[in-house]
Amino acid sequence: MPSPLEFDAHLAQVLERIGEVARALRWKQAVEEGLSPLQIRIMGFLVEHADEGIGVGRLAEELMVSKPTISDSVKLLADHKFIVRKPDKTDARAHALHLTAAGKKHATAGTPLDAAVAGLTPKYKEALLVGLMGVLESLFRKEAVQVQRMCFTCAHYKGDRDTKHRCLLLEKSLKVAELRTDCAEHEVV
């Protein structure tokens, strides 16, 4: 039987392997579509935040990539007619990025990882979500990752990070599936 430290290392290796698989699948998808993995990530972020005015600076922060790198990818996506730049409604000097219909199609294409997760039982999905949110919270608290706008790092969250979850802002108890991992109302604890 492995020791607790060996089991922790084993879980970390599995998470790392899943990350490698996700990157490989994203790379394969990108190559098949004539794009880069970063461009796929940009479109994915834009589809998830379609109602917000997302600019290059926010993308750089969210995706933890330099502004020049994001700018280059955004230019290529615009050249391919996957995104359009529109003047930001609140800042005349800035532009908000929006997906075109073709961009939305690419951004919502699923991967084998999506299908694998879909095949899990609801019990496993809930345990996986709570566990992974716990890992992200730990990384955030240790300042290993930057932006994590999820319930576990929010001032509005009240719960045990296991079975009891309550949002003080929404004034309601949340089911595990309702836990947010990217909340616009997030306030860091």
Sequence and secondary structure as in RCSB ss.txt:
>XXXX:A:sequence
MPSPLEFDAHLAQVLERIGEVARALRWKQAVEEGLSPLQIRIMGFLVEHADEGIGVGRLAEELMVSKPTISDSVK
LLADHKFIVRKPDKTDARAHALHLTAAGKKHATAGTPLDAAVAGLTPKYKEALLVGLMGVLESLFRKEAVQVQRM
CFTCAHYKGDRDTKHRCLLLEKSLKVAELRTDCAEHEVV
>XXXX:A:secstr
   HHHHHHHHHHHHHHHHHHHHHHHHHHHHHHT  HHHHHHHHHHHHTTTS B HHHHHHHHT  HHHHHHHHH
HHHHTTSEEEEE SS TT EEEEE HHHHHHHT   HHHHHHHTS HHHHHHHHHHHHHHHHHHHHTTSSS   S
GGGBTTEEE SSS EEETTTTEE  GGG  SS TT  B 
